[in-house]
Amino acid sequence: MPAFDYAPAPESRDVARLRASYGIFVDGQFRVGAGEAIKTVNPANEEPLAEVAEAGPADVADAVQAARNAFEGAWGRMPGRERAKYLFRIARAIQERARELAVLESLDNGKPIRESRDVDIPLAAAHFFYYAGWADKLEHAGFGPRPRPIGVAGQVIPWNFPLLMAAWKIAPALATGNTVVLKPAETTPLTALTLAEIIAEAELPAGTVNILAGGPSIGQAIVDHAGIDKIAFTGSTEVGKAIQRAVAGTGKRLSLELGGKAANIVFDDAPLDQAVEGIVNGIFFNQGHVCCAGSRLLVQESVIDEVIAALHRRLTTLRLGDPLDKNTDIGAINSAAQLARIRELTDAGEEEGATRWSPPCDLPDRGFWFAPTVFTNVSQAHRIAREEIFGPVLSVLTFRTPAEAVEKANNTPYGLSAGIWTDKGSRILSMAGKLRAGVVWANTFNRFDPGSPFGGYQESGFGREGGRHGLGPYLA
Ligand code: NAD
């Protein structure tokens, strides 16, 4: 079937209300950080978007002190039913500014506007709504009759879902009565700093939430600060391990949400057209910059040819290009560094003997781009089957029996997510029980809900975010 031509339908960049410069947010005030002034760029064309004043070590000390004062003062003394009102207010303000935040996220991150508009921003609001509901019911949450907050939470997040990850961190921390020092990733600070504006407008007591732009050294300064009681980190396994070493013996509480290499398993009785949609959503959503991406496709041998043919057909219809265009399916890679990592691993895939395929696809001249890529003839020993690529790259393996599928799916140091595609309910239950993954999706993939816990095993980390379970890491 010939693909339809689509007229461009770009969302207006002006909606983002970009400012020339952004400050950090400490003790209820915006200020110019003592660190470097960096320019954050649009990964779709490498043009600078805004200047951001990064925090320096003195800003970290001020932010931690402000968070301590708020914890011992107005926020710490506030009853849950009052805290809930602030969370509801933040949630509503995110909804009111949803279009602005979506455009800003797509500009700073490179993700398609369709995703930031329909997934990132609505889910960020939903997290605040959900945890607002828990704030006055903590004694019924299953953490003892009088659960207490831990104190000052230091939170460090990555660039793949900048506002959503901030919401995942801040909402449960506030609902449980903690105060926060949060650092967004260096390449995507803009929506977190706009969230700081929303928090200021919601009139939270000064110091309850502090947001510091900066790179790894500021993340490390937060982790190492003696005034922090709990660290919540989302990012790479390598940095997660370093943080665990730094925190060991300090008495600080720790939760880690790290990398993944999820198996997406397709049985021969699955509705294959639906499964192909799930495979595409599993690995090409957000350019594959998803910790729980279905990056290892396991297909039952009897339907491999049919699945690969359908997948090729479907991939030739995907549109790669301007993230602000509402027709775009695949946006830009977030940074030059990430693009280099994807290239290194895909080159290794070819060198190790796997077969590489991409649909015909014109990449823009400027910016960071990578065509959707599928590797077949992949063996479990290949780097592309073992290492997290964090890009739009699918490695396809086959299996004959359910037992072989389980063995191959579990043959990874990670354990964040998995997917099962089959017509049989009993098989779903039996497989889900055997897969060592924190989240197992059945006949769907990459579904998120604030009421559902999310987190990993093994090198994917520990602790849960979302749902009732997500309260636990913030309660003593
Ligand atoms: P990264 O670990 O390089 O950086 C994450 C954050 O940590 C950034 O804010 C960075 O500035 C900071 N940081 C870097 N070094 C630090 C240090 N030594 N001490 C303290 N902070 C430090 O990861 P990334 O490349 O930005 O993100 C991609 C990774 O995040 C992938 O591995 C992905 O799987 C993972 N991730 C996991 C989840 C999850 O929920 N499990 C969600 C999203 C992303």
Residues whose N, C-alpha, C, O or C-beta is under 5 A from the ligand:
A	BS01	NAD	V156 I157 P158 W159 K183 P184 A185 E186 G214 G215 P216 G219 Q220 T234 G235 S236 T237 V239 E257 L258 G259 G260 C291 S460
